[in-house]
Amino acid sequence: MAERTKEAPPRVILGIDPGTVVTGWGVVQANGSTLRHLGHGTVNASSAEPQAARLSRIYRALSKVMLEFRPDGVSLEKVFFALNVQSALKLGQARGVALLAAAEQSVEVHEYSAVEIKSAVVGFGHATKQQVQMMIGSLLQVADRVPVDAADALAAAICHLHRQAFEGRVADSLRKQATPLRPRGTSTRVRRS
């Protein structure tokens, strides 16, 4: 009798592309190898608005998205080093607010480099934002053009789902190849006389 593989339950991942003026978000569901777009959007703020007010807006919006979609995880880009210290600091604050929103909802967070995210979606780690945007529309069969910040967020979600599927296949393969351990004290060495 053939061994039945247990189908994994559908997983929902929220991707976030943090920014202090525009934060993108996108929700993707994986059911087996099928990806389904559940929603996307942006949180927009004026650069004239005080930083604290922008961060509050991002926090509230992402908390609302998490309550609506109940993701199994959040995926976002790892911190990068920027030449402009002020920009890096503000981006770090936006990331912190996204991490706080996830922590308060008890949602697991996964971080990937920009190169990993672009490679997972476009197949090239130095793809342009427009290339990512086009591939997102194609992969998720979204008819309307997805804003670049939301496309980056959807790409982060897809990156995590692809990584998770790959790690699951590796784990399955290792389980199938596992051999029982020899009892302690047994040896396969040949004695010479």
GICORNOR-V143169 format. One record per residue. N is the residue number from 0. SS is DSSP state (H for helix, E for strand, L for the rest). PSI is psi as a letter, one per 20 degrees, with the letter a starting at -180 (* if undefined). Layout:
BEGIN
n=N ss=SS psi=PSI
n=N ss=SS psi=PSI
END
This chain:
BEGIN
n=0 ss=L psi=p
n=1 ss=L psi=q
n=2 ss=L psi=p
n=3 ss=L psi=p
n=4 ss=L psi=p
n=5 ss=L psi=p
n=6 ss=L psi=p
n=7 ss=L psi=q
n=8 ss=L psi=q
n=9 ss=L psi=q
n=10 ss=E psi=p
n=11 ss=E psi=p
n=12 ss=E psi=p
n=13 ss=E psi=o
n=14 ss=E psi=q
n=15 ss=E psi=p
n=16 ss=E psi=n
n=17 ss=L psi=q
n=18 ss=L psi=q
n=19 ss=L psi=h
n=20 ss=L psi=g
n=21 ss=E psi=p
n=22 ss=E psi=p
n=23 ss=E psi=q
n=24 ss=E psi=q
n=25 ss=E psi=q
n=26 ss=E psi=p
n=27 ss=E psi=p
n=28 ss=E psi=p
n=29 ss=E psi=p
n=30 ss=E psi=n
n=31 ss=L psi=c
n=32 ss=L psi=j
n=33 ss=E psi=p
n=34 ss=E psi=p
n=35 ss=E psi=p
n=36 ss=E psi=p
n=37 ss=E psi=h
n=38 ss=E psi=r
n=39 ss=E psi=r
n=40 ss=E psi=a
n=41 ss=E psi=q
n=42 ss=E psi=o
n=43 ss=E psi=q
n=44 ss=L psi=q
n=45 ss=L psi=p
n=46 ss=L psi=i
n=47 ss=L psi=i
n=48 ss=L psi=q
n=49 ss=L psi=q
n=50 ss=H psi=g
n=51 ss=H psi=g
n=52 ss=H psi=h
n=53 ss=H psi=g
n=54 ss=H psi=h
n=55 ss=H psi=g
n=56 ss=H psi=g
n=57 ss=H psi=g
n=58 ss=H psi=g
n=59 ss=H psi=g
n=60 ss=H psi=g
n=61 ss=H psi=h
n=62 ss=H psi=g
n=63 ss=H psi=g
n=64 ss=H psi=g
n=65 ss=H psi=h
n=66 ss=H psi=h
n=67 ss=H psi=g
n=68 ss=H psi=i
n=69 ss=L psi=m
n=70 ss=L psi=q
n=71 ss=L psi=i
n=72 ss=E psi=r
n=73 ss=E psi=p
n=74 ss=E psi=p
n=75 ss=E psi=r
n=76 ss=E psi=p
n=77 ss=L psi=q
n=78 ss=L psi=p
n=79 ss=L psi=r
n=80 ss=L psi=p
n=81 ss=L psi=q
n=82 ss=L psi=h
n=83 ss=L psi=o
n=84 ss=H psi=g
n=85 ss=H psi=g
n=86 ss=H psi=g
n=87 ss=H psi=g
n=88 ss=H psi=g
n=89 ss=H psi=h
n=90 ss=H psi=g
n=91 ss=H psi=h
n=92 ss=H psi=g
n=93 ss=H psi=g
n=94 ss=H psi=g
n=95 ss=H psi=g
n=96 ss=H psi=h
n=97 ss=H psi=g
n=98 ss=H psi=h
n=99 ss=H psi=g
n=100 ss=H psi=g
n=101 ss=H psi=g
n=102 ss=H psi=g
n=103 ss=H psi=h
n=104 ss=L psi=j
n=105 ss=L psi=l
n=106 ss=L psi=p
n=107 ss=E psi=q
n=108 ss=E psi=p
n=109 ss=E psi=p
n=110 ss=E psi=q
n=111 ss=E psi=q
n=112 ss=L psi=r
n=113 ss=H psi=h
n=114 ss=H psi=g
n=115 ss=H psi=g
n=116 ss=H psi=g
n=117 ss=H psi=h
n=118 ss=H psi=h
n=119 ss=H psi=h
n=120 ss=H psi=g
n=121 ss=L psi=h
n=122 ss=L psi=j
n=123 ss=L psi=o
n=124 ss=L psi=i
n=125 ss=L psi=k
n=126 ss=L psi=q
n=127 ss=L psi=r
n=128 ss=H psi=h
n=129 ss=H psi=h
n=130 ss=H psi=g
n=131 ss=H psi=g
n=132 ss=H psi=g
n=133 ss=H psi=g
n=134 ss=H psi=h
n=135 ss=H psi=g
n=136 ss=H psi=g
n=137 ss=H psi=g
n=138 ss=H psi=g
n=139 ss=L psi=j
n=140 ss=L psi=l
n=141 ss=L psi=p
n=142 ss=L psi=g
n=143 ss=L psi=q
n=144 ss=L psi=p
n=145 ss=L psi=p
n=146 ss=L psi=q
n=147 ss=H psi=h
n=148 ss=H psi=h
n=149 ss=H psi=h
n=150 ss=H psi=g
n=151 ss=H psi=h
n=152 ss=H psi=g
n=153 ss=H psi=h
n=154 ss=H psi=h
n=155 ss=H psi=g
n=156 ss=H psi=g
n=157 ss=H psi=g
n=158 ss=H psi=g
n=159 ss=H psi=g
n=160 ss=H psi=h
n=161 ss=H psi=g
n=162 ss=H psi=g
n=163 ss=H psi=g
n=164 ss=H psi=g
n=165 ss=H psi=g
n=166 ss=H psi=h
n=167 ss=H psi=g
n=168 ss=H psi=h
n=169 ss=H psi=g
n=170 ss=H psi=g
n=171 ss=H psi=g
n=172 ss=H psi=g
n=173 ss=H psi=h
n=174 ss=H psi=g
n=175 ss=H psi=h
n=176 ss=H psi=i
n=177 ss=L psi=p
n=178 ss=L psi=q
n=179 ss=L psi=q
n=180 ss=L psi=q
n=181 ss=L psi=q
n=182 ss=L psi=q
n=183 ss=L psi=p
n=184 ss=L psi=i
n=185 ss=L psi=q
n=186 ss=L psi=q
n=187 ss=L psi=j
n=188 ss=L psi=q
n=189 ss=L psi=p
n=190 ss=L psi=p
n=191 ss=L psi=q
n=192 ss=L psi=*
END
